Amino acid sequence: MTDKTEKLLKRLKDSQERHSIVGLKPQGLSQSEIQERVEDFLIFQVVTKIPFSFGGGVSVGGVVDTDTEFDPIQAYQDHPEAVDDIMMYARSDMSGREDELLEEAKTHMSSYNVLLFGTAMAIANGEALSLPLREFLVDHLTKPPRTNLKARGRPRLKDLDAEFRYYAIRFAMLHGPKPTRNDASSPHSACDIVAGAALALRKSGRDGFAIGYGYDNLKRIWQKYSGQ
C-alpha cells in the first residue's frame, strides 16, 4: 500500500468517525462533550449525507424513489467549501468500484458524475487513466450530453432532512446515551443531546436548525425510522 493510499484511507476513516455512524466512537464522554461532537456532525451536513449514500452503488434494476445516490458534481455545486471531502469520497469510490460505476453510468447520472469528477481529478493530478476510463472520457467529449439518464439522486428534501435527524440521533447514541427517555426523566437521552446541539448552533447564528429539532419531534422521528 502506497503512502498516498494510506493517507486517503486515514482521511476517509477519520471523516466517517467524526461525521457518520460508521466506526467506533469514544465512550465515557460527558454530555457536553458528546453534544460538541453532535454539533460538528450537524455542521457538516453535506459531509455526513455523503457516507449515507456512498459506496453501495445504485443497485441497477432495483433502485427505488427514496434511494440516495452519491453525486460529487451536485455535492460540489451545492457545497464548494466541502471539496476536499467530496474529492476524497469520489477517489475512494473510483478506486473500488470502477467497473460497477461504468455499468451504472449507462443509466444513472449520479454514477456518470462520479466517473466524470474522478476522471477530471486524475487528469489534474497527472495520473494515468485505465483504458475503460479513457474510452469513457472520449465518449463524453465526442457525443452530445446524455439526456436519457436517470437524474434521481436524492429523495424529497423533507424526507432526507428527517432521515438526517434520525442519523444524528444514532450518532449521539453511539457514544453511549439511550435514544429517548421518560417524560419525567432528566434530559440526558440522544434526542435531548441532538436538540441541545441544534439549539447551540442556532444561538451561534447558524442557519437551518430553527425548525424540526425539538425533543418531541426528534423522538417521533426516532420512533418512525427505528420502528419502535
URHU-V920860 format. One record per residue. N is the residue number from 1. RES is the residue in one letter. PHI is phi in radians with two decimals (NA if undefined). OMEGA is omega as a letter, one per 30 degrees, with the letter a starting at -180 (NA if undefined). Layout:
n:N res:RES phi:PHI omega:OMEGA
n:N res:RES phi:PHI omega:OMEGA
This chain:
n:1 res:M phi:NA omega:a
n:2 res:T phi:-1.33 omega:l
n:3 res:D phi:-1.04 omega:a
n:4 res:K phi:-1.11 omega:l
n:5 res:T phi:-1.18 omega:l
n:6 res:E phi:-1.08 omega:l
n:7 res:K phi:-1.14 omega:l
n:8 res:L phi:-1.09 omega:a
n:9 res:L phi:-1.12 omega:l
n:10 res:K phi:-1.13 omega:l
n:11 res:R phi:-1.13 omega:l
n:12 res:L phi:-1.10 omega:l
n:13 res:K phi:-1.11 omega:a
n:14 res:D phi:-1.13 omega:l
n:15 res:S phi:-1.11 omega:a
n:16 res:Q phi:-1.20 omega:l
n:17 res:E phi:-1.16 omega:a
n:18 res:R phi:-1.54 omega:a
n:19 res:H phi:-2.22 omega:l
n:20 res:S phi:-2.61 omega:l
n:21 res:I phi:-1.64 omega:l
n:22 res:V phi:-1.58 omega:l
n:23 res:G phi:1.58 omega:l
n:24 res:L phi:-1.29 omega:l
n:25 res:K phi:-1.97 omega:l
n:26 res:P phi:-1.10 omega:a
n:27 res:Q phi:-1.91 omega:l
n:28 res:G phi:1.40 omega:l
n:29 res:L phi:-1.36 omega:l
n:30 res:S phi:-1.27 omega:l
n:31 res:Q phi:-1.09 omega:l
n:32 res:S phi:-1.16 omega:l
n:33 res:E phi:-1.21 omega:l
n:34 res:I phi:-1.10 omega:a
n:35 res:Q phi:-1.06 omega:l
n:36 res:E phi:-1.07 omega:l
n:37 res:R phi:-1.19 omega:l
n:38 res:V phi:-1.16 omega:l
n:39 res:E phi:-1.03 omega:l
n:40 res:D phi:-1.09 omega:l
n:41 res:F phi:-1.02 omega:a
n:42 res:L phi:-1.21 omega:a
n:43 res:I phi:-1.04 omega:a
n:44 res:F phi:-1.60 omega:a
n:45 res:Q phi:-1.01 omega:a
n:46 res:V phi:-1.11 omega:l
n:47 res:V phi:-1.22 omega:a
n:48 res:T phi:-1.25 omega:l
n:49 res:K phi:-1.27 omega:l
n:50 res:I phi:-1.13 omega:l
n:51 res:P phi:-1.07 omega:l
n:52 res:F phi:-1.09 omega:a
n:53 res:S phi:-1.85 omega:a
n:54 res:F phi:-1.53 omega:l
n:55 res:G phi:1.60 omega:a
n:56 res:G phi:-1.73 omega:a
n:57 res:G phi:1.29 omega:a
n:58 res:V phi:-1.95 omega:l
n:59 res:S phi:0.89 omega:a
n:60 res:V phi:-0.89 omega:a
n:61 res:G phi:1.62 omega:a
n:62 res:G phi:-2.42 omega:a
n:63 res:V phi:-1.35 omega:l
n:64 res:V phi:-1.88 omega:a
n:65 res:D phi:-1.12 omega:a
n:66 res:T phi:-1.71 omega:l
n:67 res:D phi:-1.17 omega:l
n:68 res:T phi:-1.82 omega:a
n:69 res:E phi:-2.08 omega:a
n:70 res:F phi:-1.38 omega:l
n:71 res:D phi:-2.20 omega:a
n:72 res:P phi:-1.15 omega:a
n:73 res:I phi:-1.19 omega:l
n:74 res:Q phi:-1.15 omega:l
n:75 res:A phi:-1.09 omega:l
n:76 res:Y phi:-1.20 omega:l
n:77 res:Q phi:-1.10 omega:a
n:78 res:D phi:-1.36 omega:a
n:79 res:H phi:-2.46 omega:a
n:80 res:P phi:-1.05 omega:a
n:81 res:E phi:-1.19 omega:a
n:82 res:A phi:-1.73 omega:a
n:83 res:V phi:-1.03 omega:a
n:84 res:D phi:-1.09 omega:l
n:85 res:D phi:-1.21 omega:l
n:86 res:I phi:-1.09 omega:l
n:87 res:M phi:-1.07 omega:a
n:88 res:M phi:-1.06 omega:a
n:89 res:Y phi:-1.22 omega:l
n:90 res:A phi:-1.10 omega:a
n:91 res:R phi:-1.10 omega:l
n:92 res:S phi:-1.13 omega:l
n:93 res:D phi:-1.10 omega:a
n:94 res:M phi:-1.11 omega:a
n:95 res:S phi:-1.24 omega:a
n:96 res:G phi:-1.82 omega:a
n:97 res:R phi:-2.43 omega:a
n:98 res:E phi:-0.99 omega:a
n:99 res:D phi:-1.10 omega:l
n:100 res:E phi:-1.10 omega:a
n:101 res:L phi:-1.09 omega:l
n:102 res:L phi:-1.09 omega:l
n:103 res:E phi:-1.27 omega:l
n:104 res:E phi:-1.09 omega:a
n:105 res:A phi:-1.12 omega:l
n:106 res:K phi:-1.20 omega:a
n:107 res:T phi:-2.29 omega:a
n:108 res:H phi:-2.20 omega:a
n:109 res:M phi:-1.09 omega:a
n:110 res:S phi:-1.06 omega:l
n:111 res:S phi:-1.22 omega:l
n:112 res:Y phi:-1.02 omega:a
n:113 res:N phi:-1.26 omega:l
n:114 res:V phi:-1.08 omega:l
n:115 res:L phi:-1.11 omega:a
n:116 res:L phi:-1.13 omega:l
n:117 res:F phi:-1.12 omega:a
n:118 res:G phi:-1.16 omega:l
n:119 res:T phi:-1.14 omega:l
n:120 res:A phi:-1.07 omega:l
n:121 res:M phi:-1.09 omega:a
n:122 res:A phi:-1.09 omega:l
n:123 res:I phi:-1.13 omega:a
n:124 res:A phi:-1.08 omega:a
n:125 res:N phi:-1.63 omega:l
n:126 res:G phi:1.24 omega:a
n:127 res:E phi:-1.59 omega:l
n:128 res:A phi:-1.31 omega:l
n:129 res:L phi:-1.72 omega:l
n:130 res:S phi:-1.19 omega:l
n:131 res:L phi:-1.02 omega:l
n:132 res:P phi:-1.04 omega:l
n:133 res:L phi:-1.25 omega:l
n:134 res:R phi:-1.10 omega:l
n:135 res:E phi:-1.14 omega:l
n:136 res:F phi:-1.06 omega:a
n:137 res:L phi:-1.14 omega:l
n:138 res:V phi:-1.07 omega:l
n:139 res:D phi:-1.08 omega:a
n:140 res:H phi:-1.14 omega:a
n:141 res:L phi:-1.42 omega:a
n:142 res:T phi:-1.79 omega:a
n:143 res:K phi:-1.94 omega:l
n:144 res:P phi:-1.04 omega:l
n:145 res:P phi:-0.93 omega:a
n:146 res:R phi:-1.33 omega:a
n:147 res:T phi:-2.00 omega:a
n:148 res:N phi:-1.81 omega:l
n:149 res:L phi:-1.47 omega:l
n:150 res:K phi:-1.29 omega:a
n:151 res:A phi:-1.44 omega:a
n:152 res:R phi:-1.06 omega:l
n:153 res:G phi:-2.58 omega:l
n:154 res:R phi:-2.51 omega:l
n:155 res:P phi:-1.25 omega:l
n:156 res:R phi:-0.96 omega:a
n:157 res:L phi:-0.95 omega:a
n:158 res:K phi:-1.04 omega:a
n:159 res:D phi:-1.15 omega:a
n:160 res:L phi:-1.16 omega:l
n:161 res:D phi:-1.12 omega:l
n:162 res:A phi:-1.14 omega:l
n:163 res:E phi:-1.11 omega:l
n:164 res:F phi:-1.11 omega:l
n:165 res:R phi:-1.10 omega:l
n:166 res:Y phi:-1.06 omega:l
n:167 res:Y phi:-1.22 omega:l
n:168 res:A phi:-1.11 omega:l
n:169 res:I phi:-1.11 omega:l
n:170 res:R phi:-1.09 omega:l
n:171 res:F phi:-1.05 omega:l
n:172 res:A phi:-1.09 omega:a
n:173 res:M phi:-1.04 omega:a
n:174 res:L phi:-1.11 omega:l
n:175 res:H phi:-1.63 omega:l
n:176 res:G phi:2.23 omega:a
n:177 res:P phi:-1.15 omega:l
n:178 res:K phi:-1.30 omega:a
n:179 res:P phi:-1.13 omega:a
n:180 res:T phi:-2.35 omega:a
n:181 res:R phi:-2.55 omega:l
n:182 res:N phi:-1.24 omega:a
n:183 res:D phi:-1.01 omega:a
n:184 res:A phi:-1.55 omega:a
n:185 res:S phi:-1.41 omega:l
n:186 res:S phi:-1.19 omega:a
n:187 res:P phi:-1.38 omega:a
n:188 res:H phi:-2.10 omega:a
n:189 res:S phi:-1.41 omega:l
n:190 res:A phi:-1.08 omega:l
n:191 res:C phi:-1.11 omega:l
n:192 res:D phi:-1.09 omega:a
n:193 res:I phi:-1.16 omega:l
n:194 res:V phi:-1.12 omega:l
n:195 res:A phi:-1.08 omega:l
n:196 res:G phi:-1.15 omega:l
n:197 res:A phi:-1.12 omega:l
n:198 res:A phi:-1.12 omega:l
n:199 res:L phi:-1.10 omega:l
n:200 res:A phi:-1.10 omega:l
n:201 res:L phi:-1.17 omega:l
n:202 res:R phi:-1.10 omega:l
n:203 res:K phi:-1.16 omega:l
n:204 res:S phi:-1.45 omega:l
n:205 res:G phi:1.73 omega:l
n:206 res:R phi:-1.37 omega:l
n:207 res:D phi:-1.45 omega:l
n:208 res:G phi:1.66 omega:a
n:209 res:F phi:-2.14 omega:a
n:210 res:A phi:-1.48 omega:a
n:211 res:I phi:-2.19 omega:l
n:212 res:G phi:1.60 omega:a
n:213 res:Y phi:-1.98 omega:l
n:214 res:G phi:-1.22 omega:a
n:215 res:Y phi:-0.99 omega:a
n:216 res:D phi:-1.07 omega:l
n:217 res:N phi:-1.19 omega:l
n:218 res:L phi:-1.09 omega:l
n:219 res:K phi:-1.10 omega:l
n:220 res:R phi:-1.10 omega:l
n:221 res:I phi:-1.10 omega:l
n:222 res:W phi:-1.04 omega:a
n:223 res:Q phi:-1.12 omega:a
n:224 res:K phi:-1.20 omega:a
n:225 res:Y phi:-1.46 omega:l
n:226 res:S phi:-1.61 omega:a
n:227 res:G phi:1.34 omega:a
n:228 res:Q phi:-1.77 omega:NA
